[in-house]
Amino acid sequence: MILLRHAHSIANEKGVLAGRASGIFLSKKGSNQAKELRLRLGNLKFKSIRISPLERCLHTINPWLTEQKIAQTDLVIDHGFTEVDYGDWTGKKLSLLSLKKEWRIVQKSPSKMIFPKGESLIDVQMRARKSLMKAIKAANGGVVLIVSHGDVIKSIIADCLDLELDKFQKIVIDPASISVLDHSKSGFRLLHLNDSSTHFDFLSKNKRSIKTLVGGGSGRK
């Protein structure tokens, strides 16, 4: 599974918590990141491509789709991978939100956080997990691309690595970064985390045996 966070947005640029607000497009930096993904994803073949319904996710992957001549109708819009519903926090400056007493809960005990008139981070993790398993089943052993959001991807990785949700703030997911999970009968393994430079088309060519060597890893691409 390739987990791609959307590229740098105008909300990131302004230091605003975008949440599920509409009309959040990519910044100039984000547009450049989206163009770079044409090379970073290369000719990688996906059995399933599932994206959050928010515009910034489609805008992130669209240059690669155009390059590969893949129609948007071939994508699965998956609400399980949509952004956290931050409720009343949506659209607020992060600098101001960081002064709230609830901010400490988000940072230290996120499993206890329910955003005012929004959803809990536990519910975010549960819905993302459900969608992830659907994606794995749909891919039937192939490579899956998921285009989502920072906190959602962090919650997925924490869950797949059997980390408590309260530890998920230890994971960093930058805009346009790629993280890669491998799934087998024995569970999940993390192959790449928050990667902003690797070209990943080699994943379509790898045999599973290359990725299961003892000694920590083969170092091969």
N, C-alpha and C positions, 0 to 999 in steps of 0.2 A: 504494500500500500504506500503510495506517494501522497503525503499530506502537504499541500501547498497553501500557505497563508496568502491572502490577497495582497497585492502590492500596496505601496505607500499611498495613502489617500489624503484628500484635503482635510479630513478630520484629524489624521495623524499630524499633518502640517500645522494645524491650529491648536493642537493639544486638547482636542475635544473628544469626549466619549460618544462615538457615533451610534453605537447600538444598532437598532433596526430602522433607524431613520432613513427615509428615501432621499435620493438625490446626492448621495455621497459618492463622488467620483474620484478617480485617481489624480494625484498631484503630478506635476511635471516629472518629478523623481520617480513616481510610481509608473507613469507611462513608459519611462525608459526601462524600468525593471521588467515590465510586461513584455517589451520587445526583446529583452535579453533572454526571456524564457523560451523564445523560439529556438535558441541554441541550447539552452540548458536541458530542455526536454527532448530536443532533436527529433529523431524519427521513432521515439519510443512508442510502442504499440500497447494500447490499453484495451482490456476486455470490458471495462466499465469506467465511465467518467461521471462523477457525481459532484454537483456544486451547490453551494448555498444559494438561495434565491435573491440575495442582495446584489445590487448592480456592480459593486466594486469587485466582486468575485468573477463575474462574467467578463468585465473589462480587463481583468488580469489575464485571463486565459485566452481571450479572443484573438490576439495576434498569433498565438501558436495554432489555434483552430484554423485560422485563415491560411497559414503557411501549410498546414497538413490537409487542407481542403476537407475539414470535418464540419458538418452542419451543426448549428446550435440545437437542432431538433434531435441530434444523437445524444445529447446530454440528458442526464437525469437530474432534475431539480429536486433536491432532497432537503426538506425543512428540518430534518434531524441534524443537519450540519449548519443551520443558520446561526447568526450571531446570538449571543446572550440577550435576553430581554431585560435590559437594565432599568426598565420602568421610569420612575421620576429622575433617574440619573442621566437618562438619554439626553444628549446635546449639551451637557454641562462640561465646563472646563475641568480637566483633571487636576489642575493646581488647586481648585476650590474643593473638589471632591476629596482630595487627600487630607483636608482639614476636618472632615467629618469623623465622628467616633466609629462609624461603621467601616470606615476605610481600614482600620486595624483588623477588623474581623475578616475582611476580604484578603488581607495580606497574611494573617497569622492562622485563622481558623475558617477558611473558605467553605468548608462543609456546613458551617452554621449560617451562611449568608443567604438571605432572601432579599433581593433588591426591592425597594419600595414600589409597589404596584407592578412588580416584574416577576421574574422567576428565581428559583434557587439554583445555586451552582451544582448541587446534587442532581437536580432534574436535568440540567444541561448535560452532565456527564452520562446520565442514563439514556437520554434520547440519542446522543451521539454514539454511544455504544451500540444501541439497537440498529442504527443506520449503518454503522461500520460492519456489523455482522451480516446485514443484508447485502452490502457491497461485496463482501468476501464470497458469499454464496453465489451472487450473480456473476462474479468473475471466474468462478470454477477453476481456480489455480492460476489464473492469469494476473496481470498487473492492473491495479486499481489506481485511479487518480481521484483525489478528493480535494476540492478547493473550498476552503473554509476560513475561519477566523482564529485569532491568537488564543483566546481563552478556551475555545472549543477544542482546538488541536492539543493544547496543553492537557486538557481533561482526558482526551483520548489516550495520549501517550502515558499519562499517569496510570490510567486504568489498565492499559495493556501491559505495563511493567509491574503491576500489582503494588503500586504506590498508593498510599492514602491520599485522598483528595486534598487534605491539608498540606501535603507536600508539593502540590502542583505549581506553586509560585516559584519553586526552585528551577523550573523549566523555563527557558527563554525561547520565544518564537518571534522572530523579526518579520516585518513585511517582506513578501516575496521569497521567504525562506522555504526550503524543502526539508522535510523529515521523512524517513523511510522506515517502515515496519515490515518485517517478514512474519508470515503466519504459517504454522504447520499444526499437526495434531498435538504437538507438545506445547503449543501456545505461541506467544509473540516474542520477537526479538527486535531490538532497535538497531538499525544499521547506519542511519545517518540522523543527525539532529541539528536543526536550525542552520542548514547548509545554504550558503548564498553564492557558491561559485562552481560546484561540481556539475559536470554535464552527465546526465543520467540515462542516456539512451543505451548504455551498456547493460542495463538491467534486463532488457528484452532478450539479450544474448546469453546471460548467465544461466548455467544449469544449477539446480539446487545443490548438487554435490560441491560446487565451488564455494557455496555459502555455508556449508556445514562442517568445514574442516576443524579439527581440534587445534589448540594453540592460540586461540583468540581470534583467528581470522586469517585468510590467505593473503590479503593485501592485493588481490587481483581485481581488475575492473574489465 
